[in-house]
């Protein structure tokens, strides 16, 4: 499941930053790809819709990398189960 989540997040982010998904480093800071705070909020909203979850402000404040995003999304999905 983790790889599916990661792939979907990378596919979405690749559209935002215009870099192929397979070239995105999951450990790189989102800011390294030029994602601004406004773009980050747009990304969060889209990813919440994509996975039918809701991230709190506190949870969002801990997201710095794609891997962070994956962990938060997976945790939220598992909480629903």
Residue pairs with C-beta under 8 A, 6 or more apart in sequence:
1 74
1 77
2 70
2 74
5 51
5 70
5 73
5 74
5 77
6 26
6 66
6 67
6 70
7 21
8 50
8 51
9 47
9 66
9 69
9 70
9 73
10 21
10 22
10 24
10 26
10 66
11 21
12 43
12 46
12 47
12 50
13 21
13 24
13 30
13 33
13 35
13 43
13 66
14 20
14 21
14 23
14 24
16 35
16 39
16 42
16 43
17 24
17 33
17 34
17 35
19 33
24 33
24 66
25 66
26 65
26 66
26 67
26 70
27 65
27 66
27 67
28 65
28 66
29 64
29 65
30 40
30 63
30 64
30 65
30 66
31 64
35 43
40 60
40 63
44 55
44 60
44 63
47 53
47 69
47 73
48 54
48 55
51 73
51 76
51 77
53 73
53 76
53 77
53 80
54 76
55 63
55 72
55 76
59 72
59 76
62 68
62 72
63 69
63 72
